[in-house]
Amino acid sequence: MGCMESTCGALIGAVMVAGILTEGRGTPAVARALVRSFEQRCGATICKELKGVSTGVPLCPCPECVRNAVLALGDVLPDAVKE
């Protein structure tokens, strides 16, 4: 977050929200599902890859990463809350 060397901040935020909403139940499995859904939507999970730092071609701009993180939550949370 901020240095573009690690996981997208929007994805990190989504995992944190999921942990709160599920009261920590099954957080590792929920996190894995969120990462898979986000990566399918965006093409990567690492910020510099999403921004196209080395290629000059962004895979997903920040506003779309935030949108896709929210959509990933929508994909994963209904199943996680049932557990």
DSSP file (Angstrom, degrees, kcal/mol; ACC not computed):
  #  RESIDUE AA STRUCTURE BP1 BP2  ACC     N-H-->O    O-->H-N    N-H-->O    O-->H-N    TCO  KAPPA ALPHA  PHI   PSI    X-CA   Y-CA   Z-CA
    1    1 A M              0   0    0      0, 0.0     7,-0.1     0, 0.0     6,-0.1   0.000 360.0 360.0 360.0 110.7    0.0    0.0    0.0
    2    2 A G        +     0   0    0      1,-0.0     0, 0.0     0, 0.0     0, 0.0  -0.051 360.0  62.0  98.8 -31.8    1.7    3.1   -1.2
    3    3 A C  S    S-     0   0    0      0, 0.0    -1,-0.0     0, 0.0    45,-0.0   0.526  91.8-136.2-104.4  -6.6    4.9    1.5   -2.5
    4    4 A M  S    S+     0   0    0      3,-0.1    44,-1.5     1,-0.1    45,-0.1   0.575  75.2 108.7  65.6  13.3    3.3   -0.7   -5.2
    5    5 A E  S    S+     0   0    0     42,-0.2     2,-0.2    43,-0.1    -1,-0.1   0.562  75.6  31.0 -94.2  -8.5    5.4   -3.7   -4.2
    6    6 A S  S    S-     0   0    0      1,-0.2    41,-2.8    39,-0.0    42,-0.3  -0.442 102.5 -27.2-134.0-159.5    2.8   -5.8   -2.5
    7    7 A T  B    S-A   46   0A   0     39,-0.2    39,-0.2    -2,-0.2    -1,-0.2  -0.258  73.6 -93.0 -62.4 141.4   -0.8   -6.8   -2.4
    8    8 A C     >  -     0   0    0     37,-2.7     4,-2.2     1,-0.1     3,-0.3  -0.282  28.2-134.1 -54.8 132.8   -3.4   -4.3   -3.7
    9    9 A G  H  > S+     0   0    0      1,-0.2     4,-2.6     2,-0.2     5,-0.2   0.827 104.8  57.8 -61.2 -33.8   -4.7   -2.2   -0.8
   10   10 A A  H  > S+     0   0    0      2,-0.2     4,-2.0     1,-0.2    -1,-0.2   0.899 108.0  46.8 -64.8 -39.4   -8.3   -2.6   -2.0
   11   11 A L  H  > S+     0   0    0     -3,-0.3     4,-2.2     2,-0.2    -2,-0.2   0.904 110.9  51.6 -67.7 -41.9   -7.9   -6.4   -1.8
   12   12 A I  H  X S+     0   0    0     -4,-2.2     4,-2.2     1,-0.2    -2,-0.2   0.926 109.9  50.2 -59.6 -44.0   -6.4   -6.1    1.7
   13   13 A G  H  X S+     0   0    0     -4,-2.6     4,-2.6     1,-0.2    -1,-0.2   0.893 108.0  52.9 -61.1 -40.5   -9.3   -3.9    2.7
   14   14 A A  H  X S+     0   0    0     -4,-2.0     4,-2.4     1,-0.2    -1,-0.2   0.899 108.9  49.3 -63.2 -40.8  -11.8   -6.5    1.4
   15   15 A V  H  X S+     0   0    0     -4,-2.2     4,-2.1     2,-0.2    -1,-0.2   0.899 111.0  50.4 -65.1 -40.0  -10.1   -9.3    3.4
   16   16 A M  H  X S+     0   0    0     -4,-2.2     4,-2.0     2,-0.2    -2,-0.2   0.923 110.8  48.4 -63.8 -44.2  -10.3   -7.1    6.5
   17   17 A V  H  X S+     0   0    0     -4,-2.6     4,-3.0     1,-0.2     5,-0.2   0.918 110.3  52.0 -61.7 -43.5  -14.0   -6.4    6.0
   18   18 A A  H  X S+     0   0    0     -4,-2.4     4,-2.0     1,-0.2     6,-0.3   0.904 107.5  52.7 -60.4 -40.9  -14.7  -10.1    5.5
   19   19 A G  H  <>S+     0   0    0     -4,-2.1     5,-2.2     1,-0.2    -1,-0.2   0.896 112.5  44.7 -61.8 -40.3  -12.9  -10.9    8.7
   20   20 A I  H ><5S+     0   0    0     -4,-2.0     3,-1.2     3,-0.2    -2,-0.2   0.944 114.1  47.9 -68.5 -47.6  -15.1   -8.4   10.6
   21   21 A L  H 3<5S+     0   0    0     -4,-3.0    -2,-0.2     1,-0.3    -1,-0.2   0.778 117.2  41.9 -68.6 -26.1  -18.3   -9.4    9.0
   22   22 A T  T ><5S-     0   0    0     -4,-2.0     3,-2.0    -5,-0.2    -1,-0.3   0.352 108.1-123.9 -98.6   5.8  -17.7  -13.1    9.6
   23   23 A E  T < 5 -     0   0    0     -3,-1.2    -3,-0.2     1,-0.3    -4,-0.1   0.833  69.1 -60.3  53.4  35.1  -16.3  -12.5   13.1
   24   24 A G  T > <S+     0   0    0     -5,-2.2     3,-1.4    -6,-0.3     2,-0.5   0.402  93.3 149.4  79.8  -2.5  -13.2  -14.3   12.0
   25   25 A R  T <  S-     0   0    0     -3,-2.0    -1,-0.2     1,-0.3     5,-0.1  -0.510  80.1 -13.6 -69.2 118.8  -14.9  -17.6   11.2
   26   26 A G  T 3> S+     0   0    0     -2,-0.5     4,-2.4    -3,-0.1     3,-0.4   0.774  82.8 160.1  66.4  27.5  -12.9  -19.3    8.4
   27   27 A T  H <>  +     0   0    0     -3,-1.4     4,-3.1     1,-0.2     5,-0.2   0.866  68.1  53.8 -55.0 -43.2  -10.9  -16.2    7.6
   28   28 A P  H  > S+     0   0    0      0, 0.0     4,-2.3     0, 0.0    -1,-0.2   0.924 112.6  44.0 -59.1 -42.4   -8.1  -18.0    5.8
   29   29 A A  H  > S+     0   0    0     -3,-0.4     4,-2.1     2,-0.2    -2,-0.2   0.903 114.9  49.0 -68.1 -40.2  -10.6  -19.8    3.4
   30   30 A V  H  X S+     0   0    0     -4,-2.4     4,-2.5     2,-0.2    -1,-0.2   0.923 110.7  51.3 -63.6 -43.8  -12.5  -16.6    2.9
   31   31 A A  H  X S+     0   0    0     -4,-3.1     4,-2.7    -5,-0.2    -2,-0.2   0.914 108.9  50.5 -60.5 -43.8   -9.3  -14.7    2.1
   32   32 A R  H  X S+     0   0    0     -4,-2.3     4,-2.4    -5,-0.2    -1,-0.2   0.920 111.1  48.6 -61.0 -42.9   -8.3  -17.3   -0.4
   33   33 A A  H  X S+     0   0    0     -4,-2.1     4,-2.4     2,-0.2    -2,-0.2   0.895 111.4  50.0 -64.7 -39.7  -11.7  -17.1   -2.1
   34   34 A L  H  X S+     0   0    0     -4,-2.5     4,-2.9     2,-0.2     5,-0.2   0.922 110.2  50.1 -63.7 -43.9  -11.5  -13.3   -2.2
   35   35 A V  H  X S+     0   0    0     -4,-2.7     4,-2.7     2,-0.2     5,-0.2   0.923 111.8  48.4 -61.3 -44.2   -8.0  -13.4   -3.7
   36   36 A R  H  X S+     0   0    0     -4,-2.4     4,-2.2     2,-0.2    -2,-0.2   0.940 114.1  45.4 -61.4 -47.5   -9.1  -15.8   -6.4
   37   37 A S  H  X S+     0   0    0     -4,-2.4     4,-1.8     2,-0.2    -2,-0.2   0.920 114.9  47.6 -63.7 -44.1  -12.2  -13.8   -7.3
   38   38 A F  H  X S+     0   0    0     -4,-2.9     4,-2.8     1,-0.2     5,-0.4   0.926 111.9  50.0 -62.1 -45.5  -10.2  -10.5   -7.3
   39   39 A E  H  X S+     0   0    0     -4,-2.7     4,-2.7    -5,-0.2    -1,-0.2   0.875 108.6  52.5 -64.3 -37.6   -7.4  -12.0   -9.5
   40   40 A Q  H  < S+     0   0    0     -4,-2.2    -1,-0.2    -5,-0.2    -2,-0.2   0.895 115.7  41.5 -63.4 -38.5   -9.9  -13.3  -12.0
   41   41 A R  H  < S+     0   0    0     -4,-1.8    -2,-0.2    -5,-0.2    -1,-0.2   0.874 128.8  27.0 -74.9 -38.6  -11.5   -9.9  -12.3
   42   42 A C  H  < S-     0   0    0     -4,-2.8    -3,-0.2     2,-0.2    -2,-0.2   0.706  95.7-123.9-103.5 -24.4   -8.3   -7.8  -12.3
   43   43 A G  S  < S+     0   0    0     -4,-2.7     2,-0.3    -5,-0.4    -4,-0.1   0.359  83.9  25.3  95.2  -6.7   -5.6  -10.2  -13.7
   44   44 A A        -     0   0    0     -6,-0.3    -2,-0.2     1,-0.1    -1,-0.1  -0.965  56.7-143.9-169.7 172.1   -3.3   -9.8  -10.7
   45   45 A T  S    S+     0   0    0     -2,-0.3   -37,-2.7    -3,-0.1     2,-0.4   0.492  74.0  92.1-123.0 -14.6   -3.1   -9.1   -7.0
   46   46 A I  B >> S-A    7   0A   0    -39,-0.2     4,-2.4     1,-0.1     3,-0.7  -0.715  73.3-135.6 -89.1 130.4    0.2   -7.2   -6.8
   47   47 A C  H 3> S+     0   0    0    -41,-2.8     4,-2.6    -2,-0.4     5,-0.2   0.890 100.8  50.9 -53.9 -50.8   -0.1   -3.4   -7.2
   48   48 A K  H 34>S+     0   0    0    -44,-1.5     5,-2.4   -42,-0.3     4,-0.5   0.814 112.2  48.7 -64.2 -27.7    2.8   -2.8   -9.5
   49   49 A E  H X45S+     0   0    0     -3,-0.7     3,-0.6     3,-0.2    10,-0.5   0.901 111.4  49.6 -72.5 -41.9    1.5   -5.6  -11.9
   50   50 A L  H 3<5S+     0   0    0     -4,-2.4    10,-2.2     1,-0.2     9,-1.7   0.873 114.3  45.5 -62.4 -36.7   -2.0   -4.1  -11.7
   51   51 A K  T 3<5S-     0   0    0     -4,-2.6    -1,-0.2     7,-0.2    -2,-0.2   0.548 108.4-125.7 -85.0  -8.5   -0.6   -0.6  -12.5
   52   52 A G  T <>5 +     0   0    0     -3,-0.6     4,-3.1    -4,-0.5    -3,-0.2   0.863  48.2 162.4  68.5  36.5    1.6   -1.9  -15.3
   53   53 A V  T  4<S+     0   0    0     -5,-2.4    -4,-0.1     1,-0.2    -5,-0.1   0.908  76.5  31.3 -57.0 -46.8    4.8   -0.5  -13.8
   54   54 A S  T  4 S+     0   0    0     -6,-0.4    -1,-0.2     1,-0.1    -5,-0.1   0.746 128.6  38.9 -86.2 -22.8    7.2   -2.6  -15.9
   55   55 A T  T  4 S-     0   0    0      2,-0.1    -2,-0.2    -6,-0.1    -1,-0.1   0.690  93.5-132.4 -99.2 -20.9    5.0   -3.0  -19.0
   56   56 A G  S  < S+     0   0    0     -4,-3.1    -3,-0.1     1,-0.1    -4,-0.1   0.475  79.6 102.1  79.0   1.1    3.5    0.5  -19.2
   57   57 A V        -     0   0    0     -5,-0.2    -1,-0.1     0, 0.0    -5,-0.1  -0.924  68.5-141.3-120.6 105.4    0.1   -1.2  -19.7
   58   58 A P        -     0   0    0      0, 0.0    -7,-0.2     0, 0.0    -8,-0.1  -0.382   7.7-160.5 -65.7 139.1   -2.1   -1.1  -16.7
   59   59 A L  S    S-     0   0    0     -9,-1.7    -8,-0.2   -10,-0.5    -9,-0.1   0.832  80.6  -0.6 -81.6 -36.6   -4.2   -4.2  -16.0
   60   60 A C  S    S-     0   0    0    -10,-2.2    -1,-0.3   -11,-0.1   -18,-0.1  -0.877  72.3-132.7-159.0 116.4   -6.6   -2.5  -13.8
   61   61 A P    >>  -     0   0    0      0, 0.0     4,-2.1     0, 0.0     3,-0.7  -0.301  37.1-100.7 -69.9 159.9   -6.8    1.1  -12.6
   62   62 A C  H 3> S+     0   0    0      1,-0.3     4,-2.5     2,-0.2     5,-0.2   0.872 120.1  52.9 -50.9 -48.9   -7.3    1.9   -8.9
   63   63 A P  H 3> S+     0   0    0      0, 0.0     4,-2.2     0, 0.0    -1,-0.3   0.885 111.6  47.5 -59.3 -35.2  -11.0    2.7   -9.1
   64   64 A E  H <> S+     0   0    0     -3,-0.7     4,-3.0     2,-0.2    -2,-0.2   0.853 108.4  54.9 -72.1 -34.1  -11.6   -0.6  -10.9
   65   65 A C  H  X S+     0   0    0     -4,-2.1     4,-2.2     2,-0.2    -1,-0.2   0.925 109.8  46.9 -62.5 -42.9   -9.6   -2.5   -8.3
   66   66 A V  H  X S+     0   0    0     -4,-2.5     4,-2.1     2,-0.2    -2,-0.2   0.942 113.7  48.1 -62.8 -46.6  -11.8   -1.0   -5.5
   67   67 A R  H  X S+     0   0    0     -4,-2.2     4,-2.4    -5,-0.2    -2,-0.2   0.927 113.0  48.0 -58.6 -45.8  -14.9   -1.9   -7.5
   68   68 A N  H  X S+     0   0    0     -4,-3.0     4,-2.3     1,-0.2    -1,-0.2   0.824 107.8  54.9 -68.4 -31.4  -13.6   -5.4   -8.1
   69   69 A A  H  X S+     0   0    0     -4,-2.2     4,-2.0     2,-0.2    -1,-0.2   0.909 110.1  47.1 -65.6 -41.2  -12.7   -5.9   -4.5
   70   70 A V  H  X S+     0   0    0     -4,-2.1     4,-2.0     2,-0.2    -2,-0.2   0.916 112.3  49.4 -65.6 -42.6  -16.3   -5.0   -3.5
   71   71 A L  H  X S+     0   0    0     -4,-2.4     4,-1.7     1,-0.2    -2,-0.2   0.885 108.5  53.6 -63.8 -37.9  -17.6   -7.4   -6.2
   72   72 A A  H  X S+     0   0    0     -4,-2.3     4,-2.2     2,-0.2     5,-0.2   0.903 106.4  52.8 -62.8 -40.6  -15.4  -10.1   -4.9
   73   73 A L  H  X S+     0   0    0     -4,-2.0     4,-3.1     1,-0.2    -1,-0.2   0.919 107.4  51.9 -58.6 -42.7  -16.8   -9.6   -1.4
   74   74 A G  H  < S+     0   0    0     -4,-2.0    -1,-0.2     1,-0.2    -2,-0.2   0.835 110.3  49.3 -63.2 -32.6  -20.2  -10.0   -2.9
   75   75 A D  H  < S+     0   0    0     -4,-1.7     4,-0.3    -5,-0.1    -1,-0.2   0.894 122.5  30.2 -69.5 -40.5  -19.2  -13.3   -4.5
   76   76 A V  H >X S+     0   0    0     -4,-2.2     4,-1.8    -5,-0.1     3,-0.5   0.841 105.1  66.9 -95.1 -38.4  -17.6  -14.7   -1.3
   77   77 A L  H 3X S+     0   0    0     -4,-3.1     4,-2.9    -5,-0.2     5,-0.3   0.857  90.8  60.7 -62.7 -40.5  -19.5  -13.3    1.7
   78   78 A P  H 3> S+     0   0    0      0, 0.0     4,-1.0     0, 0.0    -1,-0.2   0.914 112.4  41.0 -55.0 -40.5  -22.9  -15.0    1.2
   79   79 A D  H <> S+     0   0    0     -3,-0.5     4,-0.8    -4,-0.3    -2,-0.2   0.885 115.4  50.8 -71.5 -38.2  -21.3  -18.4    1.5
   80   80 A A  H  < S+     0   0    0     -4,-1.8     3,-0.4     1,-0.2    -1,-0.2   0.856 106.6  53.9 -69.3 -35.1  -19.0  -17.4    4.3
   81   81 A V  H  < S+     0   0    0     -4,-2.9    -1,-0.2     1,-0.2    -2,-0.2   0.812 101.8  59.6 -71.2 -29.9  -21.8  -15.9    6.4
   82   82 A K  H  <        0   0    0     -4,-1.0    -1,-0.2    -5,-0.3    -2,-0.2   0.810 360.0 360.0 -64.9 -30.3  -23.8  -19.2    6.2
   83   83 A E     <        0   0    0     -4,-0.8    -1,-0.2    -3,-0.4    -2,-0.2   0.481 360.0 360.0 -71.0 360.0  -21.0  -21.1    7.9
